[in-house]
Amino acid sequence: MFAHRPSNRLRNRWAVSLLGVRPTDRVLEIGFGPGIAVAELTRAGAAHVYGVDHSGVMLRQASRRNAAAIRAGLVTLVDAPVDQLPAALDGPFDAILAVNSLGFWPAPIERLAELRRRLTPGGRVALVSQPRCHGATAGTSRSAAGELEDLLRSAGFTQVRTETLPLSPPVVCVLAASGPAH
């Protein structure tokens, strides 16, 4: 269902475009769902895309959607929760993407600090949120962006900025950098 909703496809394509993926980039997606952004990251030219999701159902869907890239050695998908990342996902990564998944993370500041340590110096993170609660508005999206900005700063990220995609409700993408060597 999620893979076929036009807003989900648009949101993922937009988020990937904001990351500015380069041909040498190793990218990690947290909560890859049906694998839409994984496919977009591959199309954008990432050297390798890694993904982690706690759902076996999503792993199967994403693996089917990205089967050719997995066979080509361009994509690695893992079934694991964000607070128990396997050693295969130690990094270093040049970019990390999470679309509508941070709300499910236990201890998000600690998770973000751990992910920051897995980034290269100057590595980038993009946290995307499109509030899905009943009655969500542009104000709900702005509030979500403010919370994400605060979490990223608390976890040691720098150069925090927010972009907005005008859907209903608006989608926010909070981008940040890992900062100097850590």
C-alpha positions in Angstrom: 0.0 0.0 0.0 2.7 2.5 1.0 4.7 1.9 -2.1 1.8 2.8 -4.3 0.7 6.0 -2.6 1.9 8.9 -4.9 2.7 11.1 -1.9 5.1 8.5 -0.5 6.9 8.1 -3.8 7.2 11.9 -4.2 8.3 12.4 -0.6 11.1 9.8 -0.9 12.3 11.1 -4.3 12.4 14.6 -2.9 14.3 13.5 0.3 16.9 11.7 -1.8 17.3 14.8 -4.0 18.1 16.9 -0.9 20.9 14.6 0.2 23.0 15.4 -2.9 24.2 11.8 -3.4 27.6 11.5 -5.0 29.0 8.4 -6.9 31.4 7.6 -4.0 28.7 7.8 -1.3 27.9 4.9 1.0 24.3 5.7 2.2 22.3 4.1 5.1 18.5 4.3 5.2 16.9 3.7 8.6 13.4 2.2 8.2 13.4 1.6 4.5 9.8 0.3 4.4 9.0 -1.0 0.9 12.3 0.2 -0.5 11.3 3.3 -2.5 14.1 5.5 -1.2 16.6 2.7 -1.5 15.7 2.5 -5.3 16.0 6.3 -5.6 19.4 6.3 -3.8 20.6 3.7 -6.3 19.3 5.7 -9.2 20.9 8.8 -7.8 24.2 7.0 -8.2 25.2 6.1 -4.6 28.2 3.7 -4.6 26.4 1.4 -2.1 23.0 1.7 -0.3 22.6 0.0 3.1 19.2 -0.3 4.7 17.8 -1.4 8.1 14.2 -2.0 9.0 12.7 -4.0 11.9 10.0 -5.5 9.7 10.5 -8.8 7.9 7.5 -7.9 5.6 9.2 -4.6 4.6 12.5 -6.5 4.1 10.8 -8.9 1.6 9.0 -6.0 -0.2 12.2 -3.9 -0.4 14.3 -6.9 -1.5 11.9 -7.6 -4.4 11.8 -3.9 -5.4 15.6 -3.7 -5.4 16.5 -7.3 -6.5 18.6 -6.3 -9.4 20.7 -3.8 -7.3 21.1 -6.4 -4.6 22.3 -9.0 -7.1 24.7 -6.3 -8.5 26.2 -5.7 -5.1 24.9 -2.2 -4.8 22.4 -2.7 -2.0 22.5 -4.5 1.3 19.2 -4.7 3.4 19.1 -6.0 6.9 16.2 -6.9 9.3 17.1 -5.2 12.6 15.8 -2.5 14.9 17.6 0.8 14.9 18.8 0.3 18.5 20.5 -3.0 17.6 22.3 -2.3 14.4 24.5 -5.2 13.2 28.3 -4.8 12.8 27.8 -4.9 9.0 26.3 -1.4 9.4 29.1 0.2 11.4 30.0 2.4 8.4 31.5 4.8 7.8 28.6 6.3 5.8 28.6 9.5 3.9 24.8 10.0 4.3 22.0 8.7 6.4 18.3 9.0 5.6 15.2 8.3 7.7 11.7 8.9 6.3 8.9 8.9 8.8 10.7 6.4 11.1 12.3 8.5 13.9 9.0 8.5 15.9 9.4 4.8 16.4 13.0 4.9 17.7 13.7 4.3 21.4 15.9 7.0 22.9 16.2 9.1 19.7 19.0 11.4 20.9 21.2 8.4 21.8 20.3 6.7 18.4 21.2 9.9 16.5 24.5 10.3 18.4 25.3 6.6 17.6 24.5 7.2 13.9 26.6 10.4 13.9 29.6 8.3 15.0 29.0 6.1 11.9 29.2 9.1 9.5 32.3 10.3 7.8 33.5 13.8 8.9 31.1 16.2 7.2 28.7 13.3 6.5 25.0 14.3 6.1 21.8 13.2 7.7 18.2 13.8 6.4 15.3 13.2 8.7 11.9 13.4 7.0 8.5 13.8 8.6 5.0 14.1 7.2 2.7 14.1 10.2 -0.1 11.6 9.7 -2.1 12.3 12.8 -5.7 13.3 12.4 -6.1 17.0 11.6 -2.4 17.5 10.8 -1.6 21.0 9.4 1.3 23.1 8.3 1.7 24.0 12.0 2.0 20.3 12.9 4.7 19.9 10.3 6.6 23.0 11.6 6.4 21.7 15.1 7.7 18.3 13.9 10.6 20.1 12.2 11.5 22.0 15.3 11.6 18.8 17.3 13.8 17.1 14.7 16.1 20.1 14.7 16.4 20.0 18.5 17.1 16.3 18.5 19.9 16.6 15.9 21.6 19.5 17.7 21.4 17.5 21.0 23.1 14.6 19.3 26.0 16.8 18.1 25.0 17.6 14.5 25.8 20.9 13.0 24.6 23.0 10.0 20.9 22.1 10.8 18.4 23.4 8.2 14.9 22.5 7.2 13.3 22.2 3.8 9.6 21.9 3.1 7.6 20.0 0.4 4.2 21.6 0.0 1.9 18.6 0.3 -1.1 18.3 2.6 0.1 18.3 5.3 3.5 19.6 4.3 6.5 17.3 4.4 9.6 18.6 6.3 13.1 17.4 5.8 15.7 18.4 8.4 19.2 18.1 7.2 22.4 18.3 9.2 26.1 17.5 9.0 28.1 15.3 11.3 30.6 18.0 12.0 34.4 17.5 12.1 36.1 14.2 13.0 34.6 12.6 16.0 
